[in-house]
Amino acid sequence: MSYQGRPDRDRSMLSVEAEAARLSGRVVGQLAPAEQFLLWALRRRTTDGGATSPVLVHGFRLAFGLALVEPALAAFERFCALLEAEGLRDQGLLPLRCPCVSADEQRLLAILLAPRPAIAEALARLVVTAAALDRLVACARELARLLERAELLASGPAERLH
């Protein structure tokens, strides 16, 4: 999702690049377990060149168990595919082992873990085209439900986003 080097993306605006490079002020150690997992998955997929690598599949298997791995991975892949195909700009994902969280990463986590669809939709407007909003929010909601079923997500929204 760091679409660097893609010729079909307009990277000419300096403010867009500055926004993508901005840090959120949070570090990985401050994130809830579900946020840490999702951040790892986003960065892992980017590190793997946008592919579903065996390492990514193994991480999903460990996080979700055999019963939920396939639907969780499918929802995650649909989410990523929408970002790649319908993204308004490059997403500033940091290197896999970086302890910092970029503003773009924080926004993606907030979309994925939003307590209400309206919040996810408002945040998604900053990330994807209008035509992709409903699909992106649906993928995010599905993945959040699966995280909750796998007991990786606190049931109270106040604990998720702070």
N, C-alpha and C positions, 0 to 999 in steps of 0.2 A: 503494500500500500504506500510505500514510499516510491512514487512513480517516477523517480529520477531517470532521465534518459529516454523517456517516452516522447516521441516527436509530436503526438497528438495532444499534448498538454501544453498550455500556454504558461511558460515560466518566465515571461519577460517582465512581469511586474515585481519590483523589488519588495513592495509591501507584502505581497503574497508569500515570498520566501521568508521574510522577516517573521510573519505570523506563524509559519510552519516551524520555524526554529525556536520560537518562544517556549520557555519552560513554564510549567504549571505551578511551581513552588512546592510540589510534593515529591517525595522519593518513594521508591518501590516498597521499602520497609514500612511505610505509613499506610499502604493499601490493604484493604480487606483481602482474605484469601481468594475470593472469586475475582476480584479486580487483578490481583497478582497473576492468577492463572490466565485470564483473558489478555492481559498485557503481554505475558510470555507468548501466548498463542499468536497474537498479532505480530509481534517482533519475530517469532520463529518462522512464521509463514513468509515474512518479508526477507529474512535471512536466507530462506530456502528458495528465493526467486519466485515467490507466488505459488509454489507447488505444495501439494499435500504430501509432505515427507513422512517417512516411517517414524521419525522422531516426534512429529506433530501428532500422528495417529496414536503413538504410544502414550504421549501426554494426555490425550483425550481419554484413552482407555483407563489410565490410572485415576483421572479425575472423575469420570462418569461411571466407570464400571462397564461390564459387558452389555448390560441391558440397555444402557442409554448412549453408548459411544456413537453408534451410527446416526441416530437422529441429531445428537449434539454436534457432531462433526459436519453433518449436512447443513444444519442451520448456520453454523459458523462459516462454512464455505460459501453459502448463498450470500451472507452478509458481506464477506470479502469480495465476492464477484461483483456485487452491486457497487461497492466502493470503487472498484477498479473500472467498471464500465460506465458508471453514472456520476463519478466523483467530480465535484466542481474544481478541484485543484489537488495537487499532491498533498498527501497527509504526512506530517512530520513525525515519522516513527524513528525513535532513537535506536542505537545498536542494542543487540540482545542483552548484553551484560551491563548496560549503563544503569546506574542507580537512580538517575533522574527520570521524571515523567514530563514529556512535552505537553504543551497546551492541547495539541491535536490528539494525543493519546488520551488525555483526560477527557476530552470531548467524546471520543469514541467509547470509552468506558462508561461515561454518563448516558450515552444513547443505549448501550447494551443493558445497563442496569437501572434505567429510569423507572421510578415507581409507578408512573402513569404513562399511557401512550401519548398524551398531549405533550408531555415534557420531552419524550423521545422525539416526537415529530418536530417540535420547536428547535431542538438541537440538530436534528438531521437536516433541516433546511440550510444549515451552514455548511453541509458536507456533500450532499447529493442534489441532483436535479429534482424538480418538482414531480416529474413522472416516476421517480424511484422512491419517493418518500414513504408511501404506504408499504411497499415491499420491504424496505430497509427496516422500518419499525416492526413489521410482522416478524422478520427474522430475529431481531433483537429481543422481542417479547418471547418468542419460542425458546431462544437460547437461555433467557433468564428463568423461564419456567423449568427448563431442564436442569439448570444449576440448582434451583430450589429443590427439585426432586432428588438430586444427588447430594443434598444437604451441604452444598458449598455456599449457599446464599442465605443470609439471615432473613427471616420472614418479615421483619420490620424495615420499611424503606429508610428510616432515619439512620439506621446502622450502615446502609449501603453507600450513601453518598454524603461525605462530609469533608 
